[in-house]
Amino acid sequence: MKIDIAVVGGGSAGIAASVSAARQGASVVLVERLGMLGGMGSAANVHTICGLYRLRKDESEPLIPSNEGFPQEFADLLLQSGGATGPFRMGKLDVLMHEPAFFARVADKVTREQPGIRVLLHSEVMGVIRDEGGISCLEVLSHGRTLEIHPMAVIDTTGDAEVVFQAKAGT
């Protein structure tokens, strides 16, 4: 399979990278080893999203989004779905509280509705083939079969740099 971009890891960063790349016209394959998207926000039951809002000295200052792009769009979708509330002040941070199942649903919705993205759940990178130009092929185990993905670029959002590790190991 030849594509523009392979994104490995379907957490917040992988979702944002996939959707943003597809919106720019790239063909994208999003590889996620679990059976759902969302990473820590869905699978690990992390119920808060931090970093959406600029730091404030106190609650009298206006709440300003840190990034009005995709992160805010995703937060708004969570709020509209009824799967999030807030933002709430926790110490010096303003955070959005969310339900992990809703996080996974919204992640599925935004990737499914964006043309140009193919999501591979229950899939894992088992090998990385390099050439002089970088990574030329990802060998992905998906539902019991091996797929060869030939991307122009790879974005590793696994959280533990799995693709980088395999590329350096020469596997």
DSSP file with accessible surface (Angstrom, degrees, kcal/mol):
  #  RESIDUE AA STRUCTURE BP1 BP2  ACC     N-H-->O    O-->H-N    N-H-->O    O-->H-N    TCO  KAPPA ALPHA  PHI   PSI    X-CA   Y-CA   Z-CA
    1    1 A M              0   0   70      0, 0.0   149,-3.5     0, 0.0     2,-0.5   0.000 360.0 360.0 360.0 121.2    0.0    0.0    0.0
    2    2 A K  E     +a  150   0A 183    147,-0.2     2,-0.3   149,-0.0   147,-0.0  -0.865 360.0 157.5-100.0 128.9    1.5    3.3   -1.1
    3    3 A I  E     -a  151   0A  16    147,-1.9   149,-0.9    -2,-0.5     3,-0.1  -0.911  47.5-121.2-142.1 168.9    0.5    6.4    0.9
    4    4 A D  E    S+     0   0A  56     23,-0.7   149,-1.6    -2,-0.3   148,-0.9   0.945  93.1  15.4 -76.7 -50.6    1.7    9.9    1.7
    5    5 A I  E     -ab 153  28A  30     22,-2.5    24,-2.1   147,-0.2     2,-0.5  -0.987  55.4-161.1-136.3 132.3    1.8    9.6    5.5
    6    6 A A  E     -ab 154  29A   0    147,-2.4   149,-2.9    -2,-0.4     2,-0.5  -0.951  12.3-165.2-105.6 125.1    1.7    6.7    8.0
    7    7 A V  E     -ab 155  30A   0     22,-3.1    24,-3.1    -2,-0.5     2,-0.6  -0.964   3.9-160.5-109.6 123.6    0.8    7.8   11.5
    8    8 A V  E     +ab 156  31A   9    147,-2.7   149,-2.8    -2,-0.5    24,-0.2  -0.928  61.8  40.6-110.7 115.4    1.6    5.2   14.2
    9    9 A G        -     0   0    8     22,-3.3    23,-0.2    -2,-0.6    22,-0.1   0.293  63.6-143.3 114.0 117.4   -0.3    5.7   17.4
   10   10 A G        +     0   0    0     26,-0.2    28,-3.3     4,-0.1    29,-0.3  -0.050  60.7 111.8-103.9  32.9   -4.0    6.6   17.7
   11   11 A G  S  > S-     0   0   14    146,-0.4     4,-2.8    27,-0.2     5,-0.3  -0.044  91.8 -65.9 -83.8-163.0   -3.9    8.9   20.7
   12   12 A S  H  > S+     0   0   73     26,-0.4     4,-2.4     1,-0.2     5,-0.2   0.903 136.0  45.6 -54.4 -46.8   -4.5   12.6   20.8
   13   13 A A  H  > S+     0   0   63      1,-0.2     4,-2.7     2,-0.2    -1,-0.2   0.905 113.6  49.1 -67.1 -40.7   -1.3   13.4   18.8
   14   14 A G  H  > S+     0   0    0    143,-0.3     4,-2.5     2,-0.2    -2,-0.2   0.893 111.7  48.8 -66.3 -38.6   -2.0   10.7   16.2
   15   15 A I  H  X S+     0   0    2     -4,-2.8     4,-2.6     2,-0.2     5,-0.3   0.949 113.9  46.3 -64.1 -48.4   -5.6   11.8   15.7
   16   16 A A  H  X S+     0   0   25     -4,-2.4     4,-2.4    -5,-0.3     5,-0.2   0.921 114.1  47.9 -61.6 -44.1   -4.5   15.4   15.3
   17   17 A A  H  X S+     0   0   24     -4,-2.7     4,-2.4    -5,-0.2     5,-0.2   0.923 113.9  47.4 -64.0 -43.5   -1.7   14.5   12.9
   18   18 A S  H  X S+     0   0    0     -4,-2.5     4,-2.5    -5,-0.2     5,-0.2   0.945 115.6  42.5 -64.0 -50.8   -3.9   12.3   10.8
   19   19 A V  H  X S+     0   0    0     -4,-2.6     4,-2.3    -5,-0.2    -2,-0.2   0.932 115.8  49.1 -64.4 -44.0   -6.8   14.7   10.5
   20   20 A S  H  X S+     0   0   53     -4,-2.4     4,-0.8    -5,-0.3    -1,-0.2   0.915 113.1  46.9 -63.8 -42.1   -4.6   17.7    9.8
   21   21 A A  H ><>S+     0   0   15     -4,-2.4     5,-2.1    -5,-0.2     3,-0.8   0.927 112.2  49.9 -65.7 -43.7   -2.6   15.9    7.2
   22   22 A A  H ><5S+     0   0    7     -4,-2.5     3,-1.9     1,-0.3    -2,-0.2   0.884 105.4  57.5 -63.8 -35.7   -5.7   14.6    5.4
   23   23 A R  H 3<5S+     0   0  105     -4,-2.3    -1,-0.3     1,-0.3    -2,-0.2   0.746 103.1  54.8 -66.8 -20.7   -7.2   18.0    5.4
   24   24 A Q  T <<5S-     0   0  170     -4,-0.8    -1,-0.3    -3,-0.8    -2,-0.2   0.320 130.2 -96.3 -92.2   5.2   -4.1   19.2    3.5
   25   25 A G  T < 5S+     0   0   66     -3,-1.9    -3,-0.2     1,-0.3     2,-0.2   0.472  77.1 140.4  99.0   3.4   -4.8   16.5    0.9
   26   26 A A      < -     0   0   17     -5,-2.1     2,-0.5    -6,-0.1    -1,-0.3  -0.510  53.8-124.4 -79.5 147.3   -2.5   13.7    2.1
   27   27 A S        -     0   0   44     -2,-0.2   -22,-2.5    90,-0.1   -23,-0.7  -0.794  39.2-167.3 -86.3 130.9   -3.4   10.1    2.0
   28   28 A V  E     -bc   5 117A   3     88,-3.3    90,-2.5    -2,-0.5     2,-0.5  -0.962  24.8-164.5-129.6 138.0   -3.0    8.8    5.5
   29   29 A V  E     -bc   6 118A   2    -24,-2.1   -22,-3.1    -2,-0.4     2,-0.6  -0.994  13.8-159.2-116.3 125.6   -3.0    5.4    7.3
   30   30 A L  E     -bc   7 119A   0     88,-2.8    90,-3.3    -2,-0.5     2,-0.6  -0.934   7.0-160.4-106.2 116.1   -3.4    5.6   11.1
   31   31 A V  E     +bc   8 120A   3    -24,-3.1   -22,-3.3    -2,-0.6     2,-0.4  -0.877  13.9 173.9-102.9 122.3   -2.1    2.5   12.8
   32   32 A E        -     0   0   15     88,-2.9    91,-2.4    -2,-0.6    90,-0.2  -0.994  25.1-154.3-130.7 129.2   -3.4    1.8   16.3
   33   33 A R  S    S+     0   0  157     -2,-0.4    -1,-0.1    89,-0.3    91,-0.1   0.773  77.5  67.5 -75.2 -24.8   -2.6   -1.4   18.3
   34   34 A L  S    S-     0   0   55      2,-0.2    88,-2.5    88,-0.1    89,-0.3  -0.327  94.2-108.5 -86.6 177.5   -5.7   -1.2   20.5
   35   35 A G  S    S+     0   0   37     86,-0.2     2,-0.3    87,-0.1    86,-0.1   0.271  97.7  40.2 -90.4  10.9   -9.3   -1.7   19.3
   36   36 A M  S    S-     0   0   73     71,-0.0     3,-0.3    72,-0.0    -2,-0.2  -0.986  78.2-116.9-152.6 157.4  -10.1    2.0   19.8
   37   37 A L  S    S+     0   0    4     -2,-0.3   -26,-0.2    67,-0.3    71,-0.2  -0.528  76.5  74.8 -87.9 162.4   -8.6    5.4   19.2
   38   38 A G    >   -     0   0    0    -28,-3.3     3,-1.7    -2,-0.2   -26,-0.4   0.185  64.2-154.2 123.7 -17.6   -7.9    7.9   22.0
   39   39 A G  G >>>S-     0   0   19     -3,-0.3     4,-2.6     1,-0.3     3,-1.5  -0.203  78.3  -1.2  54.7-131.9   -4.8    6.6   23.7
   40   40 A M  G 345S+     0   0  129      1,-0.3     6,-1.9     3,-0.2     4,-0.3   0.809 131.1  63.9 -61.7 -29.6   -4.5    7.8   27.3
   41   41 A G  G <45S+     0   0    9     -3,-1.7    -1,-0.3     4,-0.2    62,-0.3   0.689 123.4  12.4 -71.2 -17.2   -7.8    9.7   26.9
   42   42 A S  T X45S+     0   0    7     -3,-1.5     3,-0.5    -4,-0.3    -2,-0.2   0.685 131.0  40.9-123.4 -48.8   -9.8    6.6   26.3
   43   43 A A  T 3<5S+     0   0   43     -4,-2.6    -3,-0.2     1,-0.2    -2,-0.1   0.802 118.9  42.4 -78.7 -29.1   -7.9    3.4   27.1
   44   44 A A  T 3 <S-     0   0   50     -5,-0.8    -1,-0.2    -4,-0.3    -4,-0.1   0.333 105.7-120.1-101.3   6.7   -6.1    4.6   30.3
   45   45 A N    <   +     0   0  103     -3,-0.5     2,-0.6     1,-0.2    -4,-0.2   0.833  49.4 165.7  57.5  35.5   -9.2    6.3   31.8
   46   46 A V        -     0   0   53     -6,-1.9    -1,-0.2     1,-0.1    -2,-0.1  -0.763  16.9-168.9 -78.8 120.8   -7.5    9.7   32.0
   47   47 A H        +     0   0   77     -2,-0.6    51,-2.5    -3,-0.1     2,-0.4   0.325  55.3  67.7-100.0   5.4  -10.4   12.0   32.6
   48   48 A T  E     -D   97   0B  41     49,-0.2     2,-0.5    47,-0.0    49,-0.2  -0.959  58.8-152.4-128.5 147.9   -8.8   15.4   32.0
   49   49 A I  E     -D   96   0B  33     47,-2.1    47,-1.9    -2,-0.4     3,-0.3  -0.979  21.7-171.9-115.3 118.1   -7.4   17.3   29.0
   50   50 A C        +     0   0   71     -2,-0.5    45,-0.1    45,-0.2    -2,-0.0  -0.712  58.8  43.6-104.0 159.2   -4.7   19.8   30.0
   51   51 A G  S    S+     0   0   53     43,-0.4    -1,-0.2    -2,-0.3    15,-0.1   0.445  74.0 109.8  90.7   0.7   -3.0   22.3   27.8
   52   52 A L  S    S+     0   0   14     42,-0.3    14,-3.0    -3,-0.3    15,-0.6   0.752  78.0  45.6 -76.2 -23.4   -6.1   23.6   26.0
   53   53 A Y  B    S-F   65   0C  22     41,-0.5    41,-0.2    12,-0.3    -2,-0.2  -0.917  88.8-106.6-126.5 146.8   -6.1   26.9   27.7
   54   54 A R        -     0   0  145     10,-3.1    10,-0.3    -2,-0.4     2,-0.1  -0.330  47.9 -94.4 -65.0 151.2   -3.4   29.5   28.4
   55   55 A L        -     0   0  127      8,-0.1     2,-0.3    38,-0.1    -1,-0.1  -0.403  42.2-160.8 -66.5 141.2   -2.2   29.7   32.0
   56   56 A R        -     0   0   31     36,-0.6     3,-0.1     1,-0.1     7,-0.0  -0.933  23.8-136.4-122.9 148.6   -3.9   32.4   34.1
   57   57 A K  S    S-     0   0  182     -2,-0.3     2,-0.3     1,-0.2    -1,-0.1   0.884  87.7 -16.1 -68.5 -38.2   -2.7   34.0   37.3
   58   58 A D  S >  S-     0   0   76     -3,-0.1     3,-1.5    34,-0.0    -1,-0.2  -0.950  77.0 -89.3-157.0 175.3   -6.2   33.7   38.7
   59   59 A E  T 3  S+     0   0  137     -2,-0.3     4,-0.1     1,-0.3    -2,-0.0   0.578 111.8  74.1 -71.6  -8.2   -9.8   33.1   37.6
   60   60 A S  T 3  S+     0   0  105      2,-0.1    -1,-0.3     3,-0.0     3,-0.1   0.739  81.1  85.7 -76.5 -20.5  -10.5   36.8   37.1
   61   61 A E  S <  S-     0   0   69     -3,-1.5    -5,-0.1     1,-0.1     3,-0.0  -0.486  94.6 -96.7 -76.6 150.7   -8.4   36.7   33.9
   62   62 A P        -     0   0   96      0, 0.0     2,-0.6     0, 0.0    -1,-0.1  -0.335  34.6-113.0 -68.0 149.4  -10.2   35.7   30.7
   63   63 A L        -     0   0   65     -4,-0.1    -8,-0.1    -3,-0.1    -4,-0.0  -0.733  39.2-173.9 -82.3 120.3  -10.0   32.0   29.6
   64   64 A I        -     0   0   66     -2,-0.6   -10,-3.1   -10,-0.3     2,-0.0  -0.973  24.5-119.8-122.0 127.4   -8.0   32.0   26.3
   65   65 A P  B     -F   53   0C  34      0, 0.0   -12,-0.3     0, 0.0     3,-0.2  -0.349  11.5-143.8 -61.7 142.6   -7.5   28.8   24.2
   66   66 A S  S    S+     0   0   56    -14,-3.0     2,-0.3     1,-0.3   -13,-0.2   0.825  90.8  13.1 -72.5 -33.7   -3.8   27.9   23.7
   67   67 A N      > -     0   0   86    -15,-0.6     5,-0.6     2,-0.1    -1,-0.3  -0.928  60.0-163.4-147.9 118.7   -4.5   26.7   20.2
   68   68 A E  T   5S+     0   0  158     -2,-0.3    -1,-0.0    -3,-0.2   -16,-0.0   0.410  70.9  82.2 -86.4   6.5   -7.7   27.5   18.3
   69   69 A G  T  >5S-     0   0   35      3,-0.1     4,-2.1     4,-0.0     3,-0.4   0.448 107.6 -30.5 -83.8-136.2   -7.0   24.8   15.7
   70   70 A F  H  >5S+     0   0   20      1,-0.2     4,-3.0     2,-0.2     5,-0.3   0.856 131.0  58.4 -58.2 -41.3   -7.7   21.1   15.9
   71   71 A P  H  >5S+     0   0   51      0, 0.0     4,-2.3     0, 0.0    -1,-0.2   0.934 111.2  42.7 -56.6 -42.7   -7.3   20.7   19.7
   72   72 A Q  H  ><S+     0   0   22     -5,-0.6     4,-2.8    -3,-0.4    -2,-0.2   0.900 112.5  53.9 -70.1 -37.1  -10.0   23.3   20.3
   73   73 A E  H  X S+     0   0   64     -4,-2.1     4,-2.2     2,-0.2    -1,-0.2   0.932 110.4  46.9 -59.9 -45.1  -12.2   21.7   17.6
   74   74 A F  H  X S+     0   0   15     -4,-3.0     4,-2.3     2,-0.2    -2,-0.2   0.924 111.8  50.5 -64.5 -43.3  -11.8   18.3   19.3
   75   75 A A  H  X S+     0   0    1     -4,-2.3     4,-2.5    -5,-0.3    -2,-0.2   0.916 109.6  50.9 -60.6 -42.9  -12.6   19.8   22.7
   76   76 A D  H  X S+     0   0   64     -4,-2.8     4,-2.9     1,-0.2    -1,-0.2   0.901 109.0  51.1 -62.8 -39.4  -15.7   21.5   21.3
   77   77 A L  H  X S+     0   0   40     -4,-2.2     4,-1.9     2,-0.2     6,-0.2   0.895 109.5  50.5 -64.6 -39.9  -16.9   18.2   19.7
   78   78 A L  H  <>S+     0   0    0     -4,-2.3     5,-1.6     2,-0.2     6,-0.6   0.925 112.4  46.7 -61.1 -45.4  -16.5   16.5   23.1
   79   79 A L  H ><5S+     0   0   58     -4,-2.5     3,-1.3     1,-0.2     5,-0.3   0.931 112.4  49.5 -62.9 -44.8  -18.5   19.2   24.8
   80   80 A Q  H 3<5S+     0   0  149     -4,-2.9    -1,-0.2     1,-0.3    -2,-0.2   0.824 106.7  56.4 -64.6 -30.4  -21.2   19.1   22.1
   81   81 A S  T 3<5S-     0   0   51     -4,-1.9    -1,-0.3    -5,-0.2    -2,-0.2   0.594 113.4-117.2 -76.8 -11.3  -21.4   15.3   22.4
   82   82 A G  T < 5S+     0   0   57     -3,-1.3    -3,-0.2    -4,-0.5    -2,-0.1   0.523  88.2 112.0  84.4   7.1  -22.2   15.6   26.1
   83   83 A G  S   <S+     0   0    2     -5,-1.6    16,-2.6    -6,-0.2     2,-0.3   0.340  71.5  44.5 -95.4   6.0  -19.0   13.7   26.9
   84   84 A A  E     -E   98   0B  10     -6,-0.6     2,-0.3    -5,-0.3    14,-0.2  -0.990  57.8-169.4-146.9 154.9  -17.1   16.6   28.5
   85   85 A T  E     -E   97   0B  81     12,-2.4    12,-2.2    -2,-0.3     3,-0.2  -0.960  40.6 -10.5-138.0 158.0  -17.7   19.4   31.0
   86   86 A G  E     -     0   0B  33     -2,-0.3     2,-0.2     1,-0.3    10,-0.2  -0.784  46.7-116.4 118.1-162.4  -15.8   22.4   31.9
   87   87 A P  E     -     0   0B  46      0, 0.0     2,-0.4     0, 0.0    -1,-0.3   0.377  53.2-174.2 -76.8 155.4  -13.3   23.9   31.8
   88   88 A F  E     -E   95   0B  98      7,-3.0     7,-3.1    -3,-0.2     2,-0.5  -0.923  26.7-115.2-120.0 148.1  -12.6   23.6   35.5
   89   89 A R  E     +E   94   0B  54     -2,-0.4     2,-0.4     5,-0.2     5,-0.2  -0.683  31.6 177.6 -83.5 125.8   -9.8   25.1   37.5
   90   90 A M  E >   -E   93   0B 101      3,-3.5     3,-2.0    -2,-0.5     2,-0.4  -0.906  65.9 -53.6-129.5 101.4   -7.4   22.6   39.0
   91   91 A G  T 3  S-     0   0   70     -2,-0.4    -2,-0.0     1,-0.3     0, 0.0  -0.527 122.6 -19.7  67.4-120.8   -4.6   24.3   40.8
   92   92 A K  T 3  S+     0   0  172     -2,-0.4   -36,-0.6    -3,-0.1     2,-0.3   0.382 125.2  84.4 -98.0   2.5   -3.1   26.7   38.3
   93   93 A L  E <   - E   0  90B  73     -3,-2.0    -3,-3.5   -38,-0.1     2,-0.5  -0.786  66.1-143.0-107.6 152.0   -4.5   24.9   35.2
   94   94 A D  E     - E   0  89B  11     -2,-0.3   -41,-0.5    -5,-0.2   -43,-0.4  -0.958  33.1-178.2-106.8 123.1   -7.9   25.0   33.5
   95   95 A V  E     - E   0  88B   2     -7,-3.1    -7,-3.0    -2,-0.5     2,-0.5  -0.868  28.1-128.3-124.4 156.6   -8.8   21.5   32.3
   96   96 A L  E     -D   49   0B   0    -47,-1.9   -47,-2.1    -2,-0.3     2,-0.4  -0.904  23.4-145.0-101.9 125.0  -11.6   19.9   30.4
   97   97 A M  E     +DE  48  85B  63    -12,-2.2   -12,-2.4    -2,-0.5     2,-0.3  -0.760  28.0 173.0 -88.0 137.8  -13.1   16.9   32.2
   98   98 A H  E     - E   0  84B   6    -51,-2.5   -14,-0.2    -2,-0.4   -15,-0.1  -0.964  36.8-114.8-144.6 161.6  -14.3   14.1   29.9
   99   99 A E    >>  -     0   0  110    -16,-2.6     4,-2.0    -2,-0.3     3,-0.7  -0.852  27.1-136.8 -94.3 125.8  -15.6   10.6   29.8
  100  100 A P  H 3> S+     0   0    8      0, 0.0     4,-2.2     0, 0.0     5,-0.2   0.855 102.1  55.6 -54.3 -38.6  -13.1    8.2   28.1
  101  101 A A  H 3> S+     0   0   58      1,-0.2     4,-2.1     2,-0.2     5,-0.1   0.898 108.6  48.2 -63.9 -37.1  -15.8    6.4   26.1
  102  102 A F  H <> S+     0   0   56     -3,-0.7     4,-2.9     2,-0.2     5,-0.3   0.876 106.9  56.7 -69.0 -36.7  -16.9    9.7   24.6
  103  103 A F  H  X S+     0   0    5     -4,-2.0     4,-2.4   -62,-0.3    -2,-0.2   0.942 109.3  45.9 -58.0 -46.4  -13.2   10.6   23.8
  104  104 A A  H  X S+     0   0   14     -4,-2.2     4,-2.5     1,-0.2   -67,-0.3   0.907 112.9  50.5 -63.6 -41.2  -13.0    7.3   21.8
  105  105 A R  H  X S+     0   0  143     -4,-2.1     4,-2.5     2,-0.2    -2,-0.2   0.914 111.7  46.2 -64.1 -44.5  -16.3    8.0   20.0
  106  106 A V  H  X S+     0   0    7     -4,-2.9     4,-2.7     2,-0.2     5,-0.3   0.914 112.1  51.8 -66.0 -39.6  -15.3   11.5   19.0
  107  107 A A  H  X S+     0   0    0     -4,-2.4     4,-1.9    -5,-0.3     5,-0.2   0.928 111.5  47.3 -60.8 -43.9  -11.9   10.3   17.8
  108  108 A D  H  X S+     0   0   63     -4,-2.5     4,-2.6     1,-0.2     5,-0.2   0.928 112.3  50.5 -62.3 -43.8  -13.6    7.6   15.7
  109  109 A K  H  X S+     0   0   81     -4,-2.5     4,-2.4     1,-0.2    -2,-0.2   0.936 110.7  46.4 -62.1 -48.8  -16.1   10.2   14.3
  110  110 A V  H  X S+     0   0   12     -4,-2.7     4,-0.5     1,-0.2    -1,-0.2   0.864 117.4  43.1 -68.8 -32.7  -13.5   12.8   13.3
  111  111 A T  H  < S+     0   0    1     -4,-1.9     3,-0.4    -5,-0.3     6,-0.3   0.887 115.2  48.9 -78.5 -37.2  -11.2   10.2   11.6
  112  112 A R  H  < S+     0   0  154     -4,-2.6    -2,-0.2    -5,-0.2    -3,-0.2   0.870 112.8  47.8 -67.5 -37.2  -14.0    8.3    9.9
  113  113 A E  H  < S+     0   0  112     -4,-2.4    -1,-0.2    -5,-0.2    -2,-0.2   0.598  92.8  89.4 -82.7  -9.0  -15.6   11.5    8.5
  114  114 A Q  S >< S-     0   0   35     -4,-0.5     3,-1.2    -3,-0.4   -91,-0.0  -0.785  78.4-132.7 -92.7 111.9  -12.3   12.9    7.2
  115  115 A P  T 3  S+     0   0   99      0, 0.0   -90,-0.2     0, 0.0     3,-0.1  -0.303  88.1  39.2 -58.2 144.1  -11.7   11.7    3.6
  116  116 A G  T 3  S+     0   0   43      1,-0.2   -88,-3.3   -89,-0.1     2,-0.5   0.362  88.8 108.5  99.7  -5.0   -8.2   10.4    3.0
  117  117 A I  E <   -c   28   0A  25     -3,-1.2     2,-0.5    -6,-0.3    -1,-0.2  -0.917  43.1-171.6-110.7 130.4   -7.7    8.6    6.3
  118  118 A R  E     -c   29   0A 115    -90,-2.5   -88,-2.8    -2,-0.5     2,-0.5  -0.984  14.7-153.3-114.5 121.6   -7.7    4.8    6.7
  119  119 A V  E     -c   30   0A  45     -2,-0.5     2,-0.6   -90,-0.2   -88,-0.2  -0.840   6.7-164.9 -98.5 129.0   -7.7    3.6   10.3
  120  120 A L  E     -c   31   0A  10    -90,-3.3   -88,-2.9    -2,-0.5     3,-0.4  -0.916  12.3-174.3-112.9 100.1   -6.1    0.3   11.2
  121  121 A L        +     0   0   43     -2,-0.6   -86,-0.2     1,-0.2   -88,-0.2  -0.514  69.3  29.0 -86.5 164.6   -7.2   -0.8   14.7
  122  122 A H  S    S+     0   0  108    -88,-2.5    21,-1.2     1,-0.2     2,-0.4   0.895  99.4 127.8  52.5  41.1   -5.8   -4.0   16.3
  123  123 A S  E     -G  142   0D   2    -91,-2.4     2,-0.4    -3,-0.4    19,-0.2  -0.962  38.1-174.4-132.9 145.8   -2.7   -3.3   14.3
  124  124 A E  E     -G  141   0D  95     17,-2.1    17,-2.9    -2,-0.4     2,-0.5  -1.000  31.1-114.3-144.7 140.3    1.0   -3.0   15.2
  125  125 A V  E     +G  140   0D   4     -2,-0.4    15,-0.3    15,-0.2     3,-0.1  -0.623  34.1 172.9 -73.0 120.6    4.2   -2.2   13.4
  126  126 A M  E     +     0   0D 105     13,-3.4     2,-0.3    -2,-0.5    14,-0.2   0.581  62.3  12.6-104.4 -17.3    6.3   -5.3   13.5
  127  127 A G  E     -G  139   0D   2     12,-1.4    12,-3.0    44,-0.1     2,-0.4  -0.988  55.5-150.9-160.4 152.0    9.1   -4.2   11.3
  128  128 A V  E     -G  138   0D   3     43,-0.9     2,-0.5    -2,-0.3    10,-0.2  -0.997  11.0-159.4-128.0 126.3   10.7   -1.1    9.7
  129  129 A I  E     -G  137   0D  67      8,-2.9     7,-2.8    -2,-0.4     8,-1.8  -0.933  14.1-166.9-108.5 128.4   12.6   -1.2    6.4
  130  130 A R  E     +G  135   0D 135     -2,-0.5     2,-0.2     5,-0.3     5,-0.2  -0.804  11.4 178.8-111.7 154.6   15.0    1.7    5.8
  131  131 A D  E >   -G  134   0D  79      3,-3.0     3,-1.9    -2,-0.3     0, 0.0  -0.735  56.0 -75.3-133.8-171.0   16.8    2.8    2.7
  132  132 A E  T 3  S+     0   0  188      1,-0.3     3,-0.1    -2,-0.2    -2,-0.0   0.767 130.8  53.3 -63.2 -21.2   19.1    5.8    2.1
  133  133 A G  T 3  S-     0   0   73      1,-0.3     2,-0.4     0, 0.0    -1,-0.3   0.510 119.7-100.6 -90.8  -4.0   16.1    8.2    2.1
  134  134 A G  E <  S+G  131   0D  32     -3,-1.9    -3,-3.0    19,-0.0     2,-0.5  -0.946  82.2   8.4 124.5-143.9   14.7    7.0    5.4
  135  135 A I  E     +G  130   0D  46     -2,-0.4    -5,-0.3    -5,-0.2     3,-0.1  -0.625  54.7 171.5 -80.0 122.7   11.9    4.6    6.2
  136  136 A S  E     +     0   0D  33     -7,-2.8     2,-0.3    -2,-0.5    -6,-0.2   0.652  63.5  17.2-103.7 -20.7   10.7    3.0    3.0
  137  137 A C  E     -G  129   0D   2     -8,-1.8    -8,-2.9    13,-0.2     2,-0.5  -0.979  53.0-155.4-155.9 138.3    8.3    0.4    4.4
  138  138 A L  E     -GH 128 149D   0     11,-2.7    11,-2.8    -2,-0.3     2,-0.7  -0.971  16.3-148.3-109.0 129.0    6.4   -0.4    7.6
  139  139 A E  E     -GH 127 148D  60    -12,-3.0   -13,-3.4    -2,-0.5   -12,-1.4  -0.887  23.3-171.3 -96.4 115.1    5.4   -4.0    8.1
  140  140 A V  E     -GH 125 147D   0      7,-2.9     7,-3.3    -2,-0.7     2,-0.7  -0.929  20.4-146.0-116.0 127.4    2.2   -4.0   10.0
  141  141 A L  E     +GH 124 146D  70    -17,-2.9   -17,-2.1    -2,-0.5     2,-0.4  -0.839  29.0 172.0 -89.7 117.7    0.4   -6.9   11.6
  142  142 A S  E >   -GH 123 145D   6      3,-3.1     3,-1.5    -2,-0.7   -19,-0.2  -0.963  64.0 -24.1-135.2 113.2   -3.3   -6.3   11.2
  143  143 A H  T 3  S-     0   0  135    -21,-1.2    -1,-0.1    -2,-0.4   -20,-0.1   0.886 127.2 -46.6  53.3  44.5   -5.9   -8.9   12.1
  144  144 A G  T 3  S+     0   0   74      1,-0.2     2,-0.3     0, 0.0    -1,-0.3   0.456 121.2  92.0  83.5   1.2   -3.6  -11.8   11.5
  145  145 A R  E <  S-H  142   0D 146     -3,-1.5    -3,-3.1    -5,-0.0     2,-0.5  -0.944  72.0-120.2-128.7 154.1   -2.1  -10.7    8.3
  146  146 A T  E     -H  141   0D  95     -2,-0.3     2,-0.4    -5,-0.2    -5,-0.2  -0.785  25.1-166.5 -94.7 128.5    1.0   -8.6    7.4
  147  147 A L  E     -H  140   0D  17     -7,-3.3    -7,-2.9    -2,-0.5     2,-0.6  -0.907  12.7-144.3-109.4 140.6    0.5   -5.4    5.4
  148  148 A E  E     -H  139   0D 101     -2,-0.4     2,-0.5    -9,-0.2    -9,-0.2  -0.933  16.9-168.2-104.3 118.9    3.4   -3.6    3.8
  149  149 A I  E     -H  138   0D   0    -11,-2.8   -11,-2.7    -2,-0.6  -147,-0.2  -0.940   6.7-164.5-110.0 123.8    2.8    0.2    4.0
  150  150 A H  E     +a    2   0A  63   -149,-3.5  -147,-1.9    -2,-0.5     2,-0.2  -0.840  19.6 179.7-109.7  92.6    5.1    2.3    1.8
  151  151 A P  E     -a    3   0A  11      0, 0.0  -147,-0.2     0, 0.0  -146,-0.2  -0.592  36.7-143.1 -94.2 155.8    4.8    5.9    3.1
  152  152 A M  E    S+     0   0A 156   -149,-0.9     2,-0.3  -148,-0.9  -147,-0.2   0.774  94.0  11.7 -78.4 -29.1    6.5    9.1    2.0
  153  153 A A  E     -a    5   0A  48   -149,-1.6  -147,-2.4  -150,-0.1     2,-0.4  -0.988  67.9-149.3-147.5 151.5    6.6   10.1    5.6
  154  154 A V  E     -a    6   0A  39     -2,-0.3     2,-0.5  -149,-0.2  -147,-0.2  -0.985   3.1-163.0-123.9 134.9    6.1    8.5    9.0
  155  155 A I  E     -a    7   0A  61   -149,-2.9  -147,-2.7    -2,-0.4     2,-0.8  -0.976  10.5-154.8-117.2 116.7    4.8   10.2   12.2
  156  156 A D  E     +a    8   0A  41     -2,-0.5     3,-0.2  -149,-0.2  -147,-0.2  -0.814  29.9 155.1 -95.7 106.4    5.5    8.2   15.3
  157  157 A T        +     0   0   31   -149,-2.8  -146,-0.4    -2,-0.8  -143,-0.3  -0.033  32.7 119.7-116.9  30.0    3.0    9.2   18.0
  158  158 A T  S    S-     0   0   43   -150,-0.2    -1,-0.1     1,-0.1  -149,-0.1   0.679  75.0-128.0 -70.5 -20.1    3.2    5.9   20.0
  159  159 A G  S    S+     0   0   83     -3,-0.2    -1,-0.1  -150,-0.1  -150,-0.0   0.147 102.5  57.1  91.1 -21.4    4.4    7.6   23.1
  160  160 A D  S    S-     0   0  107      0, 0.0     5,-0.1     0, 0.0    -3,-0.0   0.166 109.4-115.1-126.1  17.9    7.3    5.3   23.4
  161  161 A A     >  +     0   0   45      1,-0.1     4,-2.9     3,-0.1     5,-0.2   0.848  52.8 163.6  55.6  43.5    9.0    5.9   20.0
  162  162 A E  H  > S+     0   0   57      1,-0.2     4,-2.5     2,-0.2     5,-0.2   0.898  72.4  46.4 -61.1 -43.5    8.3    2.4   18.8
  163  163 A V  H  > S+     0   0    2      2,-0.2     4,-2.7     1,-0.2    -1,-0.2   0.933 113.4  49.5 -66.8 -42.1    8.9    3.2   15.1
  164  164 A V  H  > S+     0   0   67      2,-0.2     4,-2.5     1,-0.2     5,-0.2   0.941 111.4  49.9 -61.7 -44.2   12.1    5.2   15.9
  165  165 A F  H  X S+     0   0  132     -4,-2.9     4,-2.1     1,-0.2    -2,-0.2   0.943 113.0  45.5 -59.8 -48.5   13.4    2.3   18.0
  166  166 A Q  H  X>S+     0   0   15     -4,-2.5     5,-1.8     1,-0.2     4,-0.8   0.889 111.7  52.4 -65.6 -36.5   12.7   -0.3   15.3
  167  167 A A  H  <5S+     0   0   13     -4,-2.7     3,-0.4     1,-0.2    -1,-0.2   0.911 112.2  45.2 -65.7 -39.7   14.2    2.0   12.6
  168  168 A K  H  <5S+     0   0  169     -4,-2.5    -1,-0.2     1,-0.2    -2,-0.2   0.833 110.4  54.4 -72.0 -31.3   17.4    2.4   14.7
  169  169 A A  H  <5S-     0   0   59     -4,-2.1    -1,-0.2    -5,-0.2    -2,-0.2   0.640 109.0-127.4 -76.5 -13.7   17.5   -1.3   15.4
  170  170 A G  T  <5       0   0   47     -4,-0.8    -3,-0.2    -3,-0.4    -2,-0.1   0.746 360.0 360.0  76.5  23.3   17.4   -2.0   11.7
  171  171 A T      <       0   0   79     -5,-1.8   -43,-0.9   -42,-0.1    -1,-0.2  -0.430 360.0 360.0 -83.4 360.0   14.5   -4.4   12.0
